[in-house]
Each structure stands twice: as structure tokens, then as C-alpha cells.
Amino acid sequence: MEFEDSDARMPVISIIIPTWNCEKYLDEVLQSVLSQLPEDNELIAVDDGSTDTTAQKLLALEGRPNIRIALRKHAGVSAARNAGLDMARGKYVFFLDCDDILRNGFLKDSRPLLSKYAALYIFSIERVPLHGENEFWMVKDRVYESVSDFADEYVRVRNLLVYSNCNKFYLRSIIEKNRIRFDETVDFGEDRLFNYRFLSCCENEGRIVTSAHIS
């Protein structure tokens, strides 16, 4: 499986950031992305009705290449992510929260993995708590040819890395073909529900790759 000619104009990765009243963190997360954003990736920021200066900060980016901004009434993070999915054009989708920081060089370092043509890529995480030392949640460099093989190691043992949305590249064609969206009626756990639905739809769509690269 290779990129088709029709994919030449398609961004490789759509990076979706939902925002809500995050003016204290927004500059840092945006800079961590923009400082390494390739021309063939796109950044989509969806503001969920912020009442601070978050929306104004985002609007200042309008007009810049491969950056798309949407402002919405407050409806929750799932609705904001879903709006980002509706806007996305990339071959893969990558989510970040507005208080995350994308590790320097991550987009470049992870790019060679795309030659494996997987349905899902899962990366390691550096977790930065408000108090205490940083934690590294690591996965090994490995290719899983089936969802079942992956589930034996990362789902059935309840490894938390399968819950997060912010350390994964999702093949967008699977999301759209199956109309996978975040459940806007739940207040917590919407990320793992999305992941389980995605996994259930990609059994015949490609392999799953885990990588020690920290996102």
C-alpha cells in the first residue's frame, strides 16, 4: 500500500487541538507544534467557547499556511474534537490537548514510521504532573499484524496507554468510513470509547505499530 496520486494534495497528518480557557498554556502548546510543523501537515484548532483570551490568540494565527481555526459555542471537548474531525483532510489524525506540549522533533522523528502503512500508531508518553516527578509511559518498537495480538498486550492487561488520544496517529479513512466520533453525552472516558470503537473497526484495515518515540 502506497500513497496514491490523489493523495498528493492531502496533508499527511491533521493535528487537532481542542481549546477552552487555556490562555496560560496555549502559547506553549502552539509553539511546540508550529516550530516543527511540516508544510504537508495541517494544524486544526477548535475553540470551545472560551471566555478568556484563548480565541483571540487563535484568531491571530488565521491566514497562515496549513493552519485552520474554528470558534464554537461551548459544548465540551468531545464536540470540539468532532468538529476538528469534520475539518480534517489528513491521511492520519493526531490529537493534542491544549495543556500538552509536543516533544521537539517528534513529527520529524516519527515520519519514517509511516512507511509501515499502519492503521494506528501508538507512541510513548512523558507525563508531567502538577506535583512530583515526570513519568514516562513507554511502549516498545513493535509491529502487530492483528488487533487481537495488540489487545493481548495493551488492552486486556488494561494498559493506560490505550486510553489516551494524544499519543496516536489514526488512519482517517477508518474514522470516516465508520463514522467514528467522540460521544458528546459522556463526561469522562470519551477517549477510551473512541479508541475501542476505532480498534473494533480496523481488524482488516492494517497493522498496529507501537513506537518508543515520545510524543
C-alpha positions in Angstrom: 0.0 0.0 0.0 1.5 3.3 -1.1 0.2 6.9 -1.2 -1.9 7.2 -4.4 -1.6 10.1 -6.8 -4.8 11.5 -5.5 -3.2 11.7 -2.0 -0.5 14.1 -3.2 -2.6 17.1 -2.2 -3.8 15.5 1.1 -2.0 16.6 4.3 -0.1 13.7 5.8 -1.2 14.4 9.3 -4.0 16.6 10.7 -3.1 17.8 14.2 -6.3 18.6 16.1 -6.2 20.7 19.3 -9.5 21.5 21.2 -9.1 24.6 23.3 -11.1 26.0 26.2 -10.0 28.8 28.6 -6.3 27.7 28.2 -4.7 31.1 27.7 -2.0 30.2 30.3 -0.8 27.1 28.3 -1.8 28.0 24.7 1.3 29.8 23.6 3.5 26.9 24.7 1.5 24.1 23.0 1.1 26.1 19.8 4.8 26.9 19.7 5.7 23.3 20.3 3.7 22.4 17.1 4.4 25.4 14.9 8.2 25.1 15.4 8.2 21.7 13.7 5.1 21.7 11.5 5.9 20.4 8.0 4.3 22.0 5.0 2.4 18.8 4.3 0.8 18.6 7.8 -2.1 20.8 9.0 -2.9 22.2 12.4 -6.6 22.5 13.3 -7.5 24.4 16.5 -11.1 24.3 17.6 -12.1 26.7 20.4 -15.0 25.5 22.6 -16.4 28.9 23.6 -13.6 30.2 25.7 -14.3 33.3 27.9 -10.6 34.3 28.3 -8.2 35.3 25.5 -7.8 31.8 24.0 -10.0 32.6 21.0 -8.2 35.8 20.3 -4.8 34.1 20.4 -6.1 31.5 17.9 -7.5 34.1 15.5 -4.1 35.8 15.4 -2.9 32.7 13.5 -5.6 32.9 10.8 -4.2 33.2 7.3 -1.0 31.3 8.0 -0.3 28.3 5.7 -1.7 24.9 6.8 -3.4 26.4 9.9 -7.2 26.2 10.3 -9.2 27.8 13.2 -12.8 27.3 14.2 -14.7 29.0 17.0 -17.7 27.3 18.5 -20.2 27.7 21.4 -19.2 25.8 24.5 -20.3 22.2 24.0 -17.4 20.2 25.6 -14.2 18.7 24.5 -15.8 15.8 22.6 -17.8 18.2 20.4 -14.7 20.3 19.7 -12.7 17.2 18.7 -15.6 16.1 16.5 -15.6 19.5 14.8 -11.9 19.1 14.2 -12.5 15.7 12.6 -15.1 17.2 10.3 -12.5 19.7 9.2 -9.6 17.3 8.9 -8.1 16.4 5.5 -5.0 14.5 6.5 -4.2 10.8 5.8 -3.7 10.5 9.6 -5.2 12.3 12.6 -3.3 13.2 15.7 -4.9 14.8 18.8 -3.3 17.1 21.3 -4.9 18.7 24.4 -4.4 22.4 24.9 -2.2 21.8 28.0 0.1 19.3 26.2 3.5 20.0 24.7 4.6 18.2 21.6 8.1 16.9 22.1 10.7 18.7 20.0 11.5 16.8 16.8 8.6 14.4 17.2 7.0 15.0 13.8 10.3 14.5 12.0 11.4 11.5 14.1 8.1 9.7 13.7 7.8 10.3 9.9 9.8 7.2 8.8 7.3 5.0 10.6 4.6 5.9 8.1 6.3 3.7 5.6 4.9 0.8 7.6 1.4 1.8 6.4 -0.4 1.0 9.7 -4.0 1.7 10.7 -2.8 3.0 14.1 0.5 4.2 15.5 0.9 4.5 19.3 3.8 6.4 20.9 5.3 6.7 24.3 4.2 9.5 26.7 6.1 11.7 29.1 3.5 12.6 31.7 4.2 15.9 33.5 2.1 16.1 36.8 1.4 19.4 38.6 3.4 18.0 41.5 6.1 15.4 41.7 8.4 14.0 39.1 7.7 13.4 35.4 6.6 9.9 34.5 7.5 8.0 31.2 4.8 5.7 29.9 6.8 3.6 27.4 5.9 1.2 24.6 8.3 -0.9 22.6 9.1 -0.7 18.9 6.9 -3.3 17.6 4.5 -4.2 14.7 1.3 -6.0 15.4 -0.3 -7.7 12.4 -3.7 -8.0 14.1 -5.8 -6.2 16.6 -6.0 -9.4 18.7 -2.3 -9.6 19.0 -2.2 -5.9 20.1 -5.1 -6.4 22.5 -3.3 -9.3 24.3 -0.6 -6.9 25.3 -2.2 -3.5 25.7 -5.9 -3.8 26.1 -6.6 -7.0 28.1 -4.0 -6.0 30.6 -5.6 -2.6 31.0 -2.5 -0.7 30.0 -3.4 3.0 30.2 -1.6 3.9 27.0 -4.6 2.6 25.1 -6.9 5.1 26.7 -5.3 8.4 25.7 -6.0 10.1 22.3 -2.9 12.2 22.5 -0.2 9.7 21.6 -1.6 8.2 18.4 -1.8 8.6 14.7 -5.2 7.3 13.5 -5.8 6.4 9.8 -8.6 8.9 9.0 -10.2 6.7 6.3 -11.2 4.2 9.0 -12.7 7.0 11.1 -14.7 8.4 8.2 -15.8 5.0 6.7 -17.2 4.0 10.0 -18.3 7.5 11.1 -16.4 7.2 14.4 -16.8 10.2 16.6 -16.5 11.1 20.3 -19.6 10.5 22.4 -20.7 14.0 23.4 -23.1 12.6 26.0 -20.4 11.3 28.4 -18.4 13.4 30.8 -15.4 11.1 31.1 -13.8 8.2 29.4 -14.8 9.5 25.9 -11.2 8.9 24.7 -11.1 5.2 25.5 -14.6 4.7 24.0 -13.3 6.3 20.8 -10.2 4.1 20.9 -12.2 0.9 21.4 -14.5 1.8 18.6 -11.6 2.5 16.3 -9.8 -0.8 17.2 -13.0 -2.7 16.5 -13.2 -1.2 13.0 -9.5 -1.7 11.9 -9.1 -5.5 12.2 -8.9 -5.8 8.4 -7.6 -2.3 7.7 -3.9 -2.6 8.5 -1.4 -3.3 11.2 -0.8 -1.5 14.5 2.6 -0.1 15.2 3.9 0.9 18.7 7.0 3.1 18.9 9.3 4.2 21.7 9.4 7.7 20.3 7.9 10.0 22.9 5.2 12.3 21.6 
